[in-house]
Amino acid sequence: MKAVILAGGFGTRISEESGVRPKPMVEIGGKPLIWHIMKIYHTQGINDFVILCGYKGHMIKEYFANYKSHNSDMTFDFIKNEVVYHKNNTEKWRVTLVDTGEDAMTGGRILRAKDYIGNERFLLTYGDGLSNIEIKKLIASHESHKGALVTVTAVPSPGRFGAFTLKSDQTAVTNFREKPSGDGVEEAWISGGYFVMEPEIFDYIEDGQTVWEEKPMQTLAHEGKLHAYRHEGFWHPIDTLRDKNVIEKMWASSKAPWKIW
C-alpha cells in the first residue's frame, strides 16, 4: 500500500522556518519532519511513498536526490569514472515526488496523485504531524466498516483544527467542520491526519482549488462514508515555532513518543 504525504503548503504559522524551506523540511534532531513521518510508516511495513510537493518543492526533491550519498560511505573513482557506495545506510524506500503547484489546495494536491495511485486503497497524511499511531490497527478499523471510503484518525481536540461529531458507536462521522469556533470545541474530536482512503474519493474532488477538509469530507460524512479510528496515544502537529521547540526537547530527551523504530 502506498502512503501519500501532503508536503506542499506554505506553513505560514511557522514562518520563522518556512520562509527558507517547506514545512516538511523543518528539522527535528537534524532530520526533516518528512523523514520522521516516513520512518513511522517504514517501521510498520509501508515503504512506497508519494510526496505531493508545492511550495519550495525543489528542496524536497534535492533532499531525496542526494539521500543515498548523504547516508553512505563513497569512493569516487575518476579513472573508471564511477562512484561506489559503501555501507549504504539508506532505507528501502520507493519515493515518488509529484509537483502539484504552489497554489493548489489540499484536495487539488490529492487529485494530482491519482495517476500514481491507480485503482488501489492508499494511506494519506500531512507533512507536519508526528504520532505513535499503529498503522495496522488503523487499516483494520477501516476494513471493519463496510461502505467506508475514508477512515480518518481521530484525536482529542486542542480546539484549533477541523472537528467532527462521532455517533454513539464512536466510529461513524456524522458531521465535519473545518476549524470550528465557539462553545464545546474543547470536547470535540479532530482530524489528526493519517487517513485510509479508497480510490473512489477522487470522484469527490472537483479541481485544483478544492479543499479536502471542506466539501469532500463534509459530503462523505453526510453520505455515511466517513469513519473514524480513535487514537488516544501521542499526536502532535508542528504548526508554530513553539510546537517545534516542544518536539525538539522530546527528541533530545531520548523519549520521543513517535520514535517507534
C-alpha positions as CSV (number, residue, x, y, z in Angstrom):
1,M,0.0,0.0,0.0
2,K,1.2,3.5,-0.8
3,A,1.5,6.3,1.7
4,V,0.7,9.8,0.3
5,I,2.2,12.8,2.1
6,L,0.9,16.3,1.7
7,A,4.0,18.5,1.6
8,G,3.1,21.5,-0.5
9,G,1.7,24.1,1.9
10,F,3.2,27.5,2.8
11,G,3.4,26.8,6.5
12,T,2.6,30.5,7.3
13,R,2.2,29.9,11.1
14,I,5.8,28.8,11.3
15,S,7.2,31.5,9.1
16,E,10.4,31.6,11.0
17,E,11.3,28.3,9.4
18,S,9.0,28.1,6.3
19,G,10.4,31.3,4.9
20,V,13.5,29.4,3.9
21,R,12.2,25.9,3.5
22,P,8.9,23.9,3.1
23,K,7.5,23.0,6.5
24,P,8.1,19.2,6.0
25,M,11.8,20.0,5.7
26,V,11.9,21.7,9.1
27,E,14.4,19.7,11.1
28,I,13.9,17.8,14.3
29,G,17.1,16.3,15.7
30,G,18.9,17.1,12.5
31,K,16.3,15.2,10.3
32,P,13.4,16.8,8.4
33,L,9.9,16.3,9.6
34,I,9.1,14.3,6.5
35,W,11.8,11.8,7.3
36,H,10.3,11.2,10.8
37,I,6.9,10.7,9.3
38,M,8.3,8.2,6.7
39,K,10.1,6.3,9.4
40,I,6.8,5.9,11.3
41,Y,5.3,4.3,8.2
42,H,8.5,2.4,7.3
43,T,8.8,0.8,10.8
44,Q,5.3,-0.6,10.2
45,G,5.9,-2.1,6.7
46,I,4.9,0.8,4.5
47,N,7.8,1.7,2.1
48,D,6.2,3.1,-1.0
49,F,5.7,6.9,-0.8
50,V,4.1,9.5,-3.0
51,I,5.1,13.0,-1.8
52,L,2.9,15.9,-3.0
53,C,5.2,18.9,-3.4
54,G,4.3,22.6,-3.9
55,Y,6.0,25.5,-2.1
56,K,9.8,25.2,-2.4
57,G,9.3,21.6,-3.6
58,H,12.7,21.7,-5.2
59,M,14.2,21.4,-1.7
60,I,12.4,18.2,-1.1
61,K,13.5,16.8,-4.5
62,E,17.1,17.8,-3.8
63,Y,16.9,16.1,-0.4
64,F,15.9,12.8,-1.9
65,A,18.2,13.1,-4.9
66,N,21.1,13.3,-2.5
67,Y,19.8,11.0,0.1
68,K,21.9,8.0,-0.8
69,S,25.1,9.9,-0.9
70,H,24.4,11.6,2.4
71,N,23.9,8.3,4.2
72,S,26.7,6.2,2.7
73,D,30.5,6.0,2.6
74,M,31.6,6.6,-1.0
75,T,34.5,6.1,-3.3
76,F,34.9,8.4,-6.4
77,D,37.0,6.5,-9.0
78,F,37.9,9.2,-11.5
79,I,39.9,6.7,-13.6
80,K,36.9,4.4,-14.2
81,N,34.5,7.4,-14.0
82,E,32.3,5.7,-11.4
83,V,31.0,6.1,-7.9
84,V,31.0,3.2,-5.5
85,Y,28.8,3.3,-2.4
86,H,29.9,1.5,0.8
87,K,27.9,0.8,4.0
88,N,24.7,2.1,2.4
89,N,22.5,3.1,5.4
90,T,19.5,4.2,3.3
91,E,16.1,2.8,4.0
92,K,14.5,0.5,1.4
93,W,12.1,3.2,0.2
94,R,10.4,3.9,-3.1
95,V,9.7,7.7,-3.3
96,T,7.7,9.4,-6.0
97,L,7.8,13.2,-5.9
98,V,4.9,15.0,-7.6
99,D,4.9,18.7,-8.4
100,T,1.4,19.9,-7.5
101,G,2.0,23.6,-7.9
102,E,2.3,26.3,-5.3
103,D,-1.3,27.4,-5.4
104,A,-3.2,24.1,-5.3
105,M,-5.4,23.4,-2.3
106,T,-5.2,20.1,-0.3
107,G,-7.9,18.4,-2.4
108,G,-6.2,19.5,-5.6
109,R,-2.9,18.1,-4.5
110,I,-4.5,14.8,-3.6
111,L,-6.2,14.7,-7.1
112,R,-2.7,15.1,-8.7
113,A,-1.7,11.8,-7.0
114,K,-4.4,9.8,-8.9
115,D,-2.1,8.8,-11.7
116,Y,0.5,7.4,-9.2
117,I,-2.1,5.6,-7.1
118,G,-4.2,3.9,-9.6
119,N,-7.3,1.9,-8.5
120,E,-5.9,1.0,-5.1
121,R,-6.5,1.8,-1.5
122,F,-3.9,4.1,-0.1
123,L,-2.8,5.9,3.1
124,L,-2.6,9.7,3.4
125,T,-1.2,12.1,6.0
126,Y,0.0,15.7,6.3
127,G,3.7,16.5,6.3
128,D,3.7,18.1,9.8
129,G,2.1,15.7,12.3
130,L,4.0,13.2,14.4
131,S,2.3,10.2,16.1
132,N,2.8,6.8,17.6
133,I,-0.2,5.6,15.7
134,E,-0.4,1.8,14.9
135,I,-1.0,1.7,11.1
136,K,-2.2,-1.9,11.0
137,K,-4.9,-1.1,13.6
138,L,-5.9,1.9,11.5
139,I,-6.2,-0.2,8.4
140,A,-8.1,-2.9,10.3
141,S,-10.5,-0.3,11.6
142,H,-11.2,0.9,8.1
143,E,-11.7,-2.7,6.8
144,S,-14.2,-3.4,9.6
145,H,-16.6,-0.7,8.4
146,K,-18.1,-1.8,5.1
147,G,-19.0,1.1,2.9
148,A,-16.4,3.5,4.3
149,L,-14.5,5.3,1.6
150,V,-12.4,7.2,4.1
151,T,-11.2,6.5,7.7
152,V,-9.7,9.4,9.5
153,T,-7.6,9.2,12.6
154,A,-9.5,11.0,15.4
155,V,-7.5,12.6,18.2
156,P,-8.8,14.8,21.1
157,S,-9.1,18.4,20.1
158,P,-7.0,21.3,21.3
159,G,-9.6,23.5,19.6
160,R,-7.8,24.8,16.5
161,F,-8.4,22.1,13.9
162,G,-11.2,20.6,11.9
163,A,-13.6,18.9,14.4
164,F,-16.3,16.4,13.9
165,T,-19.1,14.5,15.7
166,L,-19.0,10.8,16.4
167,K,-22.1,8.6,16.7
168,S,-22.6,6.5,19.9
169,D,-20.5,3.7,18.4
170,Q,-17.6,6.1,18.2
171,T,-16.8,5.4,14.6
172,A,-19.3,6.8,12.2
173,V,-18.6,10.5,11.5
174,T,-21.9,12.4,11.2
175,N,-20.6,16.0,10.9
176,F,-17.4,17.6,9.9
177,R,-16.3,21.2,10.4
178,E,-13.1,22.8,9.4
179,K,-11.5,24.8,12.3
180,P,-14.8,25.4,14.3
181,S,-15.2,28.1,16.9
182,G,-17.5,28.5,19.8
183,D,-18.5,26.6,22.9
184,G,-17.9,22.9,23.2
185,V,-14.9,22.8,20.8
186,E,-12.7,21.5,23.5
187,E,-14.9,18.4,23.7
188,A,-14.7,17.7,20.0
189,W,-12.5,15.2,18.2
190,I,-10.3,16.4,15.4
191,S,-8.6,15.0,12.3
192,G,-5.1,14.1,13.2
193,G,-4.4,13.1,9.5
194,Y,-3.3,9.5,9.0
195,F,-6.2,8.5,6.7
196,V,-7.0,5.3,4.9
197,M,-8.7,6.1,1.5
198,E,-10.4,4.1,-1.2
199,P,-9.7,5.3,-4.8
200,E,-13.4,6.4,-5.2
201,I,-12.5,9.5,-3.2
202,F,-11.1,11.1,-6.3
203,D,-14.7,11.5,-7.5
204,Y,-15.3,13.9,-4.6
205,I,-12.6,16.3,-5.6
206,E,-13.7,18.8,-8.3
207,D,-10.4,20.6,-9.2
208,G,-7.1,22.0,-8.0
209,Q,-8.9,24.6,-5.8
210,T,-10.9,22.0,-3.8
211,V,-10.1,22.0,-0.1
212,W,-10.1,18.3,1.0
213,E,-11.2,19.2,4.6
214,E,-14.3,21.1,3.4
215,K,-16.8,19.9,0.8
216,P,-15.3,16.4,0.1
217,M,-15.1,15.4,3.8
218,Q,-18.4,17.0,4.6
219,T,-20.1,15.2,1.7
220,L,-18.6,11.9,2.8
221,A,-19.8,12.4,6.3
222,H,-23.3,13.2,5.1
223,E,-23.3,10.1,3.0
224,G,-22.1,7.9,5.9
225,K,-18.9,7.0,4.1
226,L,-16.5,8.7,6.5
227,H,-15.5,6.8,9.6
228,A,-13.0,7.4,12.4
229,Y,-10.3,5.5,14.1
230,R,-9.9,6.8,17.6
231,H,-6.2,7.3,18.6
232,E,-5.7,8.3,22.2
233,G,-1.9,7.9,22.1
234,F,0.6,10.6,21.1
235,W,-0.1,13.0,18.4
236,H,1.4,16.4,17.9
237,P,1.4,18.8,14.9
238,I,4.3,21.2,14.2
239,D,2.3,24.3,13.4
240,T,4.3,27.0,15.2
241,L,7.9,27.6,16.4
242,R,6.7,26.8,19.9
243,D,5.5,23.3,18.6
244,K,8.9,22.8,17.0
245,N,10.7,23.6,20.3
246,V,8.5,21.2,22.2
247,I,9.1,18.4,19.8
248,E,12.9,19.2,19.8
249,K,13.0,18.8,23.6
250,M,11.2,15.5,23.4
251,W,13.7,14.2,20.8
252,A,16.7,15.5,22.8
253,S,15.4,13.7,25.9
254,S,15.6,10.3,24.0
255,K,11.9,9.8,25.0
256,A,10.2,10.9,21.7
257,P,6.9,9.0,21.7
258,W,6.7,8.9,17.9
259,K,10.2,7.2,17.7
260,I,8.9,3.6,17.3
261,W,11.9,2.5,15.3
